[in-house]
Amino acid sequence: MNYNPHANALTHDQITRMHRSLQDDSYILYYGAESAVLTGTVNVAGNSNPLYTANQINATTATVNITGPSVPSIMWTKTSGTGSFYSSSAGKYLSLSNLGSINLQADWNKSCSDFSATYVFYKGYSYTAGPNPATNFVEVREDGGQSDNAEKSPAPTGITKVEVYDYNNKLVDTQSFPAGTSVQVDITKVQPGIMYLAVTGSAVSPVILKMIKQ
């Protein structure tokens, strides 16, 4: 019997419809398995950023708008954390408050398949320094926050090290501190002009502060 390779081939119209369907859906096929994601924006004080699985928010309140996938509703459940939330518009809109950090599980159904994903929203650690401009010393303060995992958020370590860099990004001085939320940094070794402080503390990675030395 002769084999006809075109006997069960898709028509051009079927292929076109399949491509359109895949473009409209927010799940991706990996070797037949469906990996679900939500798309949307996280809105803080008038600024919008894409929705990720872990979202650092430098505030205690935020809103979230879900734009995909196109499903009737999304159910949200708080699994851990210190923050609060409420949802509306069939789960397409979230209001977050009292952050902290909060872990939320999203559940939805699409094309007769159930999907679930976890999203984290947390207020990260931030740092302020002053006065700016400064002469001999700068006070660096650590503002409270949490890590990106509400279940395993470590206790804050406080500021433990500050590196002082000049305008050319040359390391001028390194100062260590017993962990605290406020430290005095000696900047007498750096020349007048723009300088940078690399602050190591409770945040996951050092934070760079731009200052001016008089």
ZIGIZI-V867137 format. One line per field, one symbol per residue. phi: phi as a letter, one per 30 degrees, with the letter a starting at -180 (. if undefined). Layout:
phi=???
//
This chain:
phi=.ddcdcdcdddddddddddddddddccccchiccccbcclbccbhiccbddcdbbdbdacbabbcccaddbdabccbdcajcdbabcbhhidbbccbhdhbbcbccbabbhiccbbacbcbbdddbbbbadbdbccbbccbccdabddbddbdddddidcabcccdddiddcabbcbdeadbbccdcddcdekdbbccccadddbeccccbbcd
//
